[in-house]
Every structure is written in C-alpha cells, then in structure tokens.
Amino acid sequence: MVSVNGEACPLTGQTADIQAGTFDGWTVSGPFTDGAYRIVAFVINQARTSPPNVKAKVVSWIIDRHRAGEADPLIDSHTFAQVGQRPPLTYDQRVERFFLLLRAMDFDLSQSIRTSGVVDEAYLRNMGLLSAWMELISPSHISPVLQAMSTEGLLTSDGNSFRLTAEGMRRLDSLSSSSAKSNQAFVAMWFAPEMDVAYDFGFEPAIIDNGYRALRIDKKEQSNKIDDEIISEIRKSRFVVADFTCQIVSQGGEDFGIPRGGVYYEAGFAQGLNIDVIWSVRADCISHVHFDTRQYAHIVWTDPADLRVRLKARIGAVIGQAPN
C-alpha cells in the first residue's frame, strides 16, 4: 500500500495514518477511531461532508466491529447509508459504552478522567475515545453526560476531572462478573441433523482448542423447562457462539431462509448481559441473515474444517485463552 500524505481521517478530521489500499479506497488508522477501517473511494467525500451525528454513528459502528473481532471493517455506500440511518444512542446506551471503554482501558478507582486543563496528547486521545465510544459529535458533549452520571452517583468531580465512585466501580465490576471467569462457551445454533457434523468437527473443537468447554443445550441432560435452562446457562457462560445457518427453501424460483428465532433471541439476551457474542453463518446462508444483525462481523464458513480454523482464531483474538 502507498501512504496518502496531507489527508485527515474523513470521519474525525484528525491526523491519521492513511494508506491507498489494493481496493479502490483508503485504509485509515488513528486513535480517534480506536484502530483501523477501510473506506471505498466513492464514500470518502460523502463521509467528509456528512453531518456530525452521522459521522459519530459510523465511528461507533467501527468500534463495535473492532469489538467483534474485525481488524479493519469496510465502509461502502450501503454500510454508510444503513449506519447513518440508525437511531441515536439513548443515554443509558451511552453510559453502558462508557463503562465498556473503561473496562477496555483496565480503569480503576485510582484513575481519573480529565475534561479540562492542559490540552496534551493524553488528554486529546482520551477525549477522542470517549466521544467515539459514546457516539458523541464532539468532545464538548462529554462533560454534560458525565455530569448526568454524577447525579446518579456513578462519578464524582473536582471541577477538572471525574473519578468513579464506589457505585461506579461496582458498575464497572459488573461487566467483569463471574461469567468472565467461566470456562463455558454457549453455542446457539440450528439443531438440524445436518448441523451435527459442523458442531462435532467445527464448533466444539475450536472452543476446546482455546481451553473452553462447549455447551449445546440440546445435548445437556436436564429436567427443567428448556427456556429456563437456556437463560441459566447463558448467564454462566464466558461467551456465546451464535450461528445463523438456517434451512433454505425454494418457492417460485426464489430461495428463502427460515430464520432460527431462538438463535437471535439467545444472542440478544447475551448482549444484554454484556456477554461477548461471536457471530457465524454458513456461506450459503449469509444473504438470509436478518439486516439488524448483518452489521456484525460474522465468521462465514464453508465446511467444518474451515469453521474450526476461523472460529479458533476469532475466539483467540476476541476472548483469549480460558483463564483456568
């Protein structure tokens, strides 16, 4: 790739490392998008001239893709339009993402978040990251959100900086709950006989390769209502692998996918508990994944051997090896 000089990140306007990619576009890497992304040439000027709230949505989308394990997500015209039309984050969602960022930074009670004073490199980076993660249009919008969190007892301020209160620390600790120490991985998938070989030679060995124990609910002996068992086991899991492979039927010359509603529910339930979800789908079913979840970085696999290699790598990158 060839360096592009004299250009700023089209989303943040900040200095970034920009390379002309092998595709028709740029690879942009900078602190204010918390890593790299790719953007096609046709969208670069559109990104530059878009309203600040649209840029903020796209930046938070980039961060979500990074969290899902995608190193340099691609922004094309379809993605840019789709993400730009999403509703803005609610206050509660911004608070949740604030604590997710602190967790990623290994934040503790001894540290503070400075919102005024000397404008040095560390200050600019932290303000940029807070803006990006909380989907705020500029660093000037950070203090009002943190002030609101102070009224909830999550933060305390000395005028120039904010610190976590005991309640705020409990909120941060809740993101690293007992599930983070678990060696269990819950596999949400279609229970058709044709998927058994994918589980036996793909999902389960990839999970075991990283030191975790795979749980597929239909293989567990239980006497309770299965819905209660699913909820209980997800709560006890370190992460969830959600596979959206589905049955494909032909009608009137067109193919239709029959979605696995349980998999969508289980993935959403895990996300609500801040439990990591790894998304996957067999290659012939990718076009049938619902548009609400298509934004996530799915592992698109062709056969069990391919699935094992890709899933093992994704678990290692996003979750890491089992703690025990």
C-alpha positions as CSV (number, residue, x, y, z in Angstrom):
1,M,0.0,0.0,0.0
2,V,1.0,3.6,-0.6
3,S,0.9,6.3,2.0
4,V,-1.5,9.2,1.3
5,N,0.0,12.4,2.6
6,G,-1.7,15.6,3.6
7,E,-5.1,14.0,4.3
8,A,-7.1,13.7,7.5
9,C,-9.5,11.0,8.6
10,P,-12.7,11.7,6.7
11,L,-14.8,10.8,9.7
12,T,-13.0,12.6,12.6
13,G,-11.0,15.2,10.7
14,Q,-8.0,14.3,12.8
15,T,-4.5,13.3,11.8
16,A,-4.3,9.6,10.9
17,D,-2.2,7.1,9.0
18,I,-3.8,6.8,5.6
19,Q,-2.8,4.2,3.0
20,A,-4.1,3.7,-0.5
21,G,-5.4,0.1,-0.5
22,T,-5.3,-2.6,-3.0
23,F,-9.0,-2.0,-3.3
24,D,-10.3,1.4,-4.7
25,G,-10.2,3.3,-1.4
26,W,-8.2,4.0,1.8
27,T,-7.2,2.2,4.9
28,V,-7.3,4.7,7.7
29,S,-5.8,4.1,11.1
30,G,-5.9,6.5,14.0
31,P,-6.6,6.8,17.8
32,F,-9.9,8.6,17.3
33,T,-11.5,5.5,15.6
34,D,-9.7,3.2,18.1
35,G,-7.9,1.4,15.2
36,A,-8.2,0.9,11.5
37,Y,-11.0,0.9,9.0
38,R,-11.3,0.8,5.2
39,I,-13.4,3.1,3.2
40,V,-14.1,3.0,-0.6
41,A,-13.2,6.0,-2.7
42,F,-16.8,6.8,-3.6
43,V,-17.7,7.3,0.1
44,I,-14.7,9.4,1.2
45,N,-16.1,12.8,0.2
46,Q,-19.5,11.8,1.4
47,A,-18.1,11.0,4.8
48,R,-16.2,14.3,4.9
49,T,-19.4,16.3,4.2
50,S,-21.9,14.4,6.3
51,P,-23.5,15.9,9.4
52,P,-21.5,15.3,12.6
53,N,-24.2,13.0,14.1
54,V,-23.9,10.7,11.0
55,K,-20.1,10.6,11.4
56,A,-20.4,9.8,15.1
57,K,-22.7,6.8,14.3
58,V,-20.2,5.5,11.7
59,V,-17.3,5.8,14.2
60,S,-19.2,3.9,16.9
61,W,-20.0,1.3,14.3
62,I,-16.3,0.9,13.6
63,I,-15.6,0.4,17.3
64,D,-18.4,-2.2,17.5
65,R,-16.8,-4.1,14.6
66,H,-13.4,-3.9,16.3
67,R,-15.0,-5.3,19.5
68,A,-16.5,-8.1,17.4
69,G,-13.0,-9.1,16.2
70,E,-12.8,-7.4,12.8
71,A,-9.5,-5.6,12.4
72,D,-10.3,-3.2,9.6
73,P,-14.1,-3.1,8.8
74,L,-15.0,-1.9,5.3
75,I,-17.3,1.1,4.8
76,D,-19.0,1.1,1.4
77,S,-22.0,3.2,0.3
78,H,-24.5,0.6,1.6
79,T,-22.9,0.4,5.0
80,F,-22.6,4.2,5.3
81,A,-26.3,4.8,4.4
82,Q,-27.5,2.0,6.7
83,V,-25.5,3.0,9.7
84,G,-26.3,6.7,9.2
85,Q,-30.0,6.0,9.4
86,R,-29.8,4.2,12.8
87,P,-31.4,6.0,15.7
88,P,-29.0,7.8,18.0
89,L,-27.9,6.0,21.2
90,T,-30.0,6.5,24.3
91,Y,-28.5,8.0,27.4
92,D,-28.4,4.5,29.0
93,Q,-26.6,3.1,26.0
94,R,-24.0,5.9,26.2
95,V,-23.4,5.1,29.9
96,E,-23.1,1.4,29.1
97,R,-20.5,2.2,26.4
98,F,-18.6,4.5,28.8
99,F,-18.1,1.6,31.1
100,L,-17.2,-0.8,28.3
101,L,-14.4,1.7,27.3
102,L,-13.2,1.9,30.9
103,R,-13.1,-1.9,31.0
104,A,-11.1,-2.0,27.8
105,M,-8.7,0.5,29.4
106,D,-8.3,-1.5,32.7
107,F,-9.6,1.5,34.6
108,D,-9.6,1.5,38.4
109,L,-10.5,3.7,41.4
110,S,-7.1,5.4,41.4
111,Q,-7.5,6.9,38.0
112,S,-9.4,10.0,36.8
113,I,-10.9,11.3,33.6
114,R,-9.7,14.8,32.9
115,T,-12.2,17.0,31.0
116,S,-10.4,20.4,31.2
117,G,-6.9,21.8,31.8
118,V,-3.8,21.2,29.9
119,V,-4.5,20.1,26.3
120,D,-1.8,17.4,25.9
121,E,-1.6,14.3,23.8
122,A,-3.1,12.0,26.5
123,Y,-6.0,14.4,27.1
124,L,-6.8,14.6,23.4
125,R,-6.7,10.8,23.0
126,N,-8.9,10.2,25.9
127,M,-11.4,12.8,24.8
128,G,-11.4,11.4,21.3
129,L,-12.0,7.8,22.6
130,L,-14.8,8.9,24.9
131,S,-16.5,10.8,22.1
132,A,-16.1,7.8,19.7
133,W,-17.3,5.1,22.1
134,M,-20.3,7.1,23.4
135,E,-21.2,8.3,19.9
136,L,-21.0,12.0,20.7
137,I,-20.5,14.5,18.0
138,S,-17.6,16.3,19.7
139,P,-15.6,16.2,23.0
140,S,-17.5,19.2,24.2
141,H,-20.5,16.9,24.7
142,I,-18.7,14.6,27.1
143,S,-18.9,16.7,30.3
144,P,-22.8,17.0,30.2
145,V,-23.0,13.2,30.0
146,L,-20.5,12.7,32.8
147,Q,-22.3,15.4,34.9
148,A,-25.6,13.4,34.5
149,M,-23.7,10.3,35.6
150,S,-22.5,12.2,38.6
151,T,-26.1,12.9,39.6
152,E,-26.7,9.2,39.5
153,G,-23.9,8.6,41.9
154,L,-21.6,6.9,39.4
155,L,-19.0,9.6,39.2
156,T,-17.6,12.4,41.4
157,S,-16.0,15.6,40.1
158,D,-13.4,18.1,41.4
159,G,-14.1,20.5,38.6
160,N,-11.3,19.4,36.2
161,S,-11.8,15.7,36.3
162,F,-14.1,12.9,37.2
163,R,-13.5,9.8,39.2
164,L,-15.5,6.6,39.8
165,T,-17.5,6.4,43.0
166,A,-17.9,3.1,44.8
167,E,-21.1,2.6,42.9
168,G,-19.4,3.4,39.6
169,M,-16.8,0.9,40.4
170,R,-19.4,-1.7,41.1
171,R,-21.0,-0.9,37.7
172,L,-17.6,-1.4,36.1
173,D,-17.0,-4.6,38.0
174,S,-20.4,-5.9,36.9
175,L,-19.0,-6.0,33.3
176,S,-16.4,-8.4,34.6
177,S,-18.9,-10.6,36.5
178,S,-18.5,-14.2,37.3
179,S,-19.1,-15.1,33.7
180,A,-15.7,-13.6,32.9
181,K,-14.1,-16.4,35.0
182,S,-16.2,-19.1,33.4
183,N,-14.7,-21.8,31.1
184,Q,-18.1,-22.4,29.4
185,A,-19.0,-21.3,25.9
186,F,-22.7,-21.5,25.0
187,V,-23.4,-22.5,21.4
188,A,-26.7,-21.2,19.9
189,M,-27.4,-22.9,16.6
190,W,-29.9,-24.8,14.4
191,F,-30.4,-28.3,15.9
192,A,-30.9,-30.0,12.5
193,P,-29.2,-33.3,12.0
194,E,-27.2,-31.8,9.1
195,M,-25.5,-29.5,11.6
196,D,-24.2,-32.2,13.9
197,V,-21.0,-32.6,11.8
198,A,-20.4,-28.8,12.0
199,Y,-20.8,-28.9,15.8
200,D,-18.7,-32.1,16.3
201,F,-15.8,-31.1,13.9
202,G,-16.1,-27.3,13.9
203,F,-17.7,-25.5,16.8
204,E,-16.8,-27.8,19.7
205,P,-13.1,-28.5,18.8
206,A,-12.5,-24.8,18.1
207,I,-13.8,-23.9,21.5
208,I,-11.8,-26.7,23.1
209,D,-8.7,-25.5,21.3
210,N,-8.9,-22.3,23.3
211,G,-9.3,-24.1,26.6
212,Y,-13.1,-23.7,26.9
213,R,-15.9,-26.2,27.3
214,A,-18.7,-26.1,24.7
215,L,-22.3,-26.3,25.7
216,R,-25.1,-27.1,23.2
217,I,-28.3,-27.0,25.2
218,D,-30.0,-30.0,23.4
219,K,-27.0,-32.2,24.4
220,K,-27.4,-31.4,28.1
221,E,-29.4,-33.7,30.4
222,Q,-32.0,-31.6,32.2
223,S,-35.3,-31.8,33.9
224,N,-36.2,-28.1,33.9
225,K,-38.1,-26.1,31.3
226,I,-35.6,-25.7,28.4
227,D,-36.1,-21.9,28.2
228,D,-35.1,-21.6,31.8
229,E,-32.1,-23.8,31.2
230,I,-31.0,-21.7,28.2
231,I,-31.2,-18.4,30.2
232,S,-29.4,-20.0,33.2
233,E,-26.6,-21.5,31.0
234,I,-26.0,-18.2,29.1
235,R,-25.7,-16.4,32.4
236,K,-22.9,-18.8,33.4
237,S,-21.0,-18.7,30.1
238,R,-17.9,-16.7,29.3
239,F,-19.1,-16.1,25.7
240,V,-21.8,-17.2,23.2
241,V,-21.2,-18.5,19.7
242,A,-24.3,-17.7,17.7
243,D,-24.6,-19.4,14.3
244,F,-27.3,-18.2,11.9
245,T,-27.1,-21.1,9.5
246,C,-30.7,-21.8,8.5
247,Q,-32.9,-24.0,6.3
248,I,-33.2,-22.7,2.8
249,V,-36.4,-23.4,0.8
250,S,-37.2,-22.7,-2.8
251,Q,-40.5,-21.1,-3.8
252,G,-41.5,-19.6,-7.1
253,G,-37.9,-19.8,-8.4
254,E,-36.5,-17.9,-5.3
255,D,-34.7,-19.1,-2.3
256,F,-35.9,-18.2,1.2
257,G,-34.2,-18.7,4.5
258,I,-36.2,-19.9,7.5
259,P,-34.6,-17.9,10.4
260,R,-33.8,-19.6,13.7
261,G,-35.6,-17.3,16.1
262,G,-34.1,-18.9,19.1
263,V,-30.5,-18.1,18.0
264,Y,-31.5,-14.4,17.5
265,Y,-33.0,-14.3,21.0
266,E,-30.1,-16.0,22.7
267,A,-27.6,-13.7,21.0
268,G,-29.6,-10.6,22.1
269,F,-30.0,-11.9,25.6
270,A,-26.2,-12.4,25.9
271,Q,-25.6,-8.9,24.6
272,G,-28.0,-7.5,27.2
273,L,-25.8,-9.1,29.9
274,N,-22.6,-7.8,28.3
275,I,-21.5,-11.3,27.5
276,D,-19.4,-11.4,24.3
277,V,-21.1,-12.9,21.2
278,I,-19.2,-14.4,18.3
279,W,-21.4,-14.4,15.2
280,S,-21.1,-17.1,12.4
281,V,-23.1,-18.4,9.5
282,R,-22.5,-21.0,6.7
283,A,-21.6,-19.3,3.5
284,D,-24.8,-20.3,1.6
285,C,-26.9,-18.6,4.3
286,I,-25.2,-15.2,4.7
287,S,-27.7,-13.5,2.4
288,H,-30.5,-14.7,4.6
289,V,-29.1,-13.2,7.9
290,H,-31.5,-10.5,9.2
291,F,-30.4,-7.0,8.4
292,D,-30.5,-6.0,12.1
293,T,-27.6,-8.4,12.8
294,R,-25.9,-8.3,9.4
295,Q,-23.8,-5.4,10.7
296,Y,-21.8,-7.7,13.0
297,A,-18.6,-9.4,11.8
298,H,-19.8,-12.9,11.0
299,I,-17.5,-15.8,10.5
300,V,-18.6,-17.0,7.1
301,W,-17.6,-20.7,6.9
302,T,-17.8,-23.3,4.2
303,D,-17.3,-26.7,5.9
304,P,-16.5,-27.9,9.5
305,A,-12.7,-27.8,8.9
306,D,-12.9,-24.2,7.7
307,L,-15.2,-23.3,10.6
308,R,-12.8,-24.8,13.2
309,V,-9.8,-22.7,11.9
310,R,-11.8,-19.5,11.7
311,L,-13.6,-19.8,15.0
312,K,-10.5,-20.8,16.8
313,A,-8.7,-17.7,15.6
314,R,-11.7,-15.4,16.4
315,I,-12.0,-16.8,19.9
316,G,-8.3,-16.3,20.5
317,A,-8.5,-12.7,19.2
318,V,-11.7,-11.5,20.9
319,I,-11.9,-13.6,24.1
320,G,-8.4,-15.0,24.6
321,Q,-7.5,-18.4,26.1
322,A,-9.5,-19.7,29.0
323,P,-8.4,-18.4,32.4
324,N,-8.0,-21.8,34.0
